[in-house]
Amino acid sequence: MKSVGREDVHIEEFEGEEWFFQLIVWLDFLAHPIPHTVIETGTHTGRGAVRWATFFENVHTVELSEDLYNNTKAKYKHLENISFYNNSSPEFLGDILSTMMERCIIFLDAHGSGGNTVYDDRYGRYGTPVLDELASIKTSSKLTNHIIIIDDCDDLGTMNYPSKQQVENAVLEINPDYCVELDIPKELLMSRGTGIAYLPEG
């Protein structure tokens, strides 16, 4: 993690997102040392990428929608530690992890959710590519000790989402030594069922 001064914090991007600070504390406790790089799927309007970029040295974020990608990249072009990509998330993960030689945080949040989000026909309007994303991590990553964070685990087993067991199995195929927590109480993270896979020793 990088040192953060008051001038570095984009306050507007943290309003109503207190869970993010709790997540940072959890990561430091569960999987110390925290990596320097974050890989995010599902840029949307870029608020998440900006939050990550406040505390981490490098952020790579991918968006399927060309319009959202162009608008968000232009809006945050002054933030030099964020790299924006326009691609499907499984393909993006395959590309970037095949050359990444450092342990990262991988934040999977590329689901469709209505509004101005777009979706891949393979998964449907309210589906998620999470199983294909995890498969890309398994086949492309040179390392098997990344911290994997999966958002919206409350939706697993509903709509077009896979079950929690399917997701856990896919994570363990990457590394059978992962600790997988997909049922963290919302009261602890104040989010919609954020799941974490990590190796305790980092």
C-alpha positions in Angstrom: 0.0 0.0 0.0 1.1 3.6 -0.6 1.2 6.4 2.0 -1.9 8.5 1.8 -2.2 12.2 2.6 -5.4 14.2 3.0 -4.9 15.8 -0.4 -4.9 12.3 -2.0 -8.3 11.3 -0.8 -11.2 11.9 -3.2 -13.8 12.3 -0.5 -16.8 12.2 -3.0 -15.8 8.6 -4.1 -16.0 7.3 -0.5 -19.4 8.7 0.5 -21.6 5.9 1.6 -18.8 3.4 1.0 -17.5 2.9 4.6 -17.2 -0.8 3.9 -14.1 -0.1 1.8 -12.1 1.0 4.8 -13.2 -2.1 6.7 -12.1 -4.2 3.7 -8.6 -2.7 3.9 -8.4 -3.5 7.6 -9.6 -7.1 6.9 -7.0 -7.6 4.2 -4.2 -6.4 6.4 -5.3 -8.8 9.1 -6.0 -11.8 6.9 -3.4 -11.7 4.2 -0.5 -9.4 5.3 1.5 -8.0 3.6 -1.1 -6.3 1.4 0.0 -6.2 -2.3 0.8 -3.0 -4.2 -1.4 -3.7 -7.2 -5.1 -4.1 -7.7 -6.8 -5.7 -10.7 -10.5 -4.8 -11.0 -13.2 -6.2 -13.3 -16.2 -4.0 -13.9 -15.0 -0.3 -14.0 -18.5 1.1 -14.5 -18.2 4.8 -13.6 -14.8 4.5 -12.1 -15.6 5.2 -8.4 -14.2 1.8 -7.3 -11.0 2.3 -9.3 -10.5 5.7 -7.7 -11.0 4.2 -4.2 -8.4 1.5 -4.9 -6.0 4.1 -6.5 -6.1 6.2 -3.3 -4.4 3.4 -1.3 -2.6 1.3 -3.9 0.3 2.0 -6.2 -1.2 0.5 -9.3 -4.8 -0.2 -10.4 -5.8 -2.0 -13.6 -9.5 -1.9 -14.3 -11.5 -3.3 -17.2 -15.0 -2.3 -18.6 -17.0 -4.1 -21.2 -19.0 -1.0 -22.3 -17.0 1.1 -24.8 -19.0 4.2 -23.8 -18.4 3.8 -20.1 -14.7 3.0 -20.7 -14.2 6.2 -22.8 -16.1 8.4 -20.4 -14.4 7.1 -17.3 -10.9 7.1 -18.8 -11.4 10.7 -19.8 -12.8 11.8 -16.4 -9.9 10.2 -14.4 -7.0 10.7 -16.9 -5.2 12.8 -14.2 -4.8 9.7 -12.0 -1.6 8.3 -13.3 -1.8 5.1 -11.3 -5.0 3.8 -12.9 -4.8 1.9 -16.2 -8.1 1.5 -18.1 -9.0 -1.3 -20.4 -12.0 -2.0 -22.7 -12.5 -5.8 -23.0 -14.4 -8.7 -21.6 -13.2 -9.5 -18.1 -12.2 -13.1 -18.6 -10.1 -12.2 -21.6 -8.6 -9.2 -19.8 -7.6 -11.4 -16.9 -6.0 -13.9 -19.2 -4.0 -11.2 -20.8 -2.8 -9.3 -17.8 -2.1 -12.2 -15.5 0.0 -14.0 -18.1 2.6 -11.3 -17.6 2.0 -10.2 -14.0 4.9 -11.4 -11.8 3.7 -9.9 -8.5 1.0 -10.9 -6.0 -2.1 -8.8 -6.6 -5.6 -8.1 -5.2 -8.1 -9.3 -7.9 -11.5 -7.7 -7.4 -14.2 -9.4 -9.4 -17.3 -7.2 -10.0 -18.1 -7.4 -13.7 -21.7 -8.5 -13.4 -24.6 -6.8 -15.3 -27.0 -5.0 -13.0 -29.4 -2.9 -15.0 -29.2 0.8 -15.5 -26.3 1.9 -17.7 -24.4 -1.3 -17.2 -23.9 -3.6 -20.2 -23.8 -7.3 -20.2 -22.3 -10.2 -22.1 -25.0 -12.3 -23.8 -23.3 -15.5 -22.5 -24.3 -14.5 -18.9 -27.5 -12.4 -19.4 -28.6 -9.0 -18.2 -28.4 -10.0 -14.5 -25.7 -12.7 -14.8 -22.0 -12.8 -13.9 -18.8 -14.0 -15.6 -17.3 -14.9 -12.2 -16.7 -18.6 -13.1 -15.0 -17.7 -16.4 -13.0 -15.1 -14.6 -11.8 -17.6 -12.0 -11.0 -20.0 -14.9 -8.9 -17.3 -16.5 -7.0 -16.8 -13.3 -6.4 -20.5 -13.0 -5.1 -20.9 -16.6 -3.2 -17.7 -17.1 -1.8 -16.5 -13.8 1.9 -17.4 -13.1 1.1 -17.1 -9.4 -1.4 -18.9 -7.2 -1.4 -16.7 -4.1 -3.3 -13.6 -5.3 -6.0 -12.2 -3.0 -9.3 -12.7 -4.8 -12.3 -10.6 -3.7 -15.7 -11.4 -5.2 -18.4 -8.8 -4.8 -22.2 -9.4 -4.6 -21.9 -12.9 -3.2 -25.5 -12.5 -1.9 -26.6 -13.1 -5.4 -24.9 -16.4 -5.8 -27.4 -19.1 -6.4 -30.0 -16.6 -7.7 -30.9 -15.3 -11.2 -28.1 -16.4 -13.6 -25.5 -16.6 -10.9 -23.7 -19.8 -10.0 -24.0 -21.3 -6.6 -21.6 -20.5 -3.7 -20.4 -24.1 -3.9 -19.6 -23.7 -7.6 -17.6 -20.5 -6.9 -15.8 -22.0 -4.0 -14.8 -25.1 -6.1 -13.5 -22.8 -8.9 -11.4 -20.9 -6.4 -9.9 -24.1 -4.9 -9.0 -25.2 -8.4 -6.7 -22.2 -8.6 -5.1 -23.2 -5.3 -6.5 -25.9 -2.9 -4.8 -24.1 0.0 -7.0 -21.0 -0.3 -9.2 -20.0 2.6 -12.5 -19.1 1.0 -15.0 -16.9 2.9 -18.2 -16.2 0.9 -20.5 -15.7 3.9 -18.9 -12.7 5.7 -21.8 -11.1 7.6 -22.9 -7.8 6.0 -22.7 -6.2 9.5 -18.9 -6.7 9.4 -18.2 -5.4 5.9 -21.4 -3.3 5.3 -21.5 -4.6 1.7 -23.7 -6.9 -0.3 -22.0 -10.2 0.6 -18.3 -9.5 -0.3 -16.3 -12.8 -0.5 -12.6 -13.2 0.0 -10.1 -16.0 -0.9 -6.7 -15.7 0.5 -3.6 -17.5 1.8 -3.1 -16.6 5.5 0.7 -16.4 5.1 0.4 -14.1 2.1 
